[in-house]
Amino acid sequence: MLLLLERNGYLEETYFNAQFIPLRGDSGQVEGFYNVPTETTARVLFERRRRVVDRVAAIPSLPVDETLSMIVEALRMNMHDIPVALLYSYDDLAPAGATNLRLRGRIGVPKGHRSTPLEANLETGHDGLVPWFRHVKSTGKLHVLSVTDDRFRDLIDGMEWCGYGEPSREIVVCPLAIGGNLLGFYVQGTNPRRAYDEAIESGIVDITRQMQMTWIDAITTQQAQLREQMLERRATDSENRLRHMAQNAPLGMVQSSFTDE
């Protein structure tokens, strides 16, 4: 049972199980109830976050573009805990000075919002969240932006918050990397009706880890497909060259006979 409680200084999302036990009077008639509530908030929120992780883990082996789109759709399952989200990819093979960041998906952020350039250069860009991307790349750890930061207020102005429709009090910026290879960045606004704590951070870490595993699997699958296509093209080209030589090369045969006298 969902209860929104005014505690800890804000309207908090909580869940309870309750047992209503009838109380009988001297006449034998039910004259009241005894209610024994047990808070189950932690379990409900854990299961809600786990469903998103499981959905990301269940994404089949697909090309990278399709995989990233399906990851964003999986995040939409839990808009109360993820009222805002951004997913960027990073291209480490881009020429120096060229754009190497690309927006791959967004939740709760209108198109053209100041915080979300469609493309940028990680090393030199200053638009939106790019400076924080550089920071988390250098540290290798997530970074929490608080509402007390003036720059944070500028970034969230104009966002279309999902879930409760209220602004997050924190935005978490996470690097996505495996084996020292940077894949991209994940940005998530937190549930405005829950305080940021270890459980929330652990949930975000779980999501990012599964994103990384699913993403690298997509890259491996795509590379294998490209290699297979390349081998098929080479085999076809080789066969075509042999056929061309057989059809067009000038060939002749000379047979000589010798007799001994």
ABEGO torsion letter per residue (X at the ends): XBBBBBBGGBBBBBBBBBBBBBBBBAAGBBABBBBBBBBAAAAAAAAAAAAAAAAAAABBBBBAAAAAAAAAAAAAABAAABABBBBBBBBAABBBGBBABBBABBBGBBBGBAABBABBBAAABABEAAAAAAAAAAAGBBBBBBAABAAAAAAABGBBBBEAGBBBABBBBBBBBBGGBBAEBBBBBBBAABBBBAAAAAAAAAAAAAAAAAAAAAAAAAAAAAAAAAAAAAAAAAAAAAAAAAAABBBBBBBBBBBBX
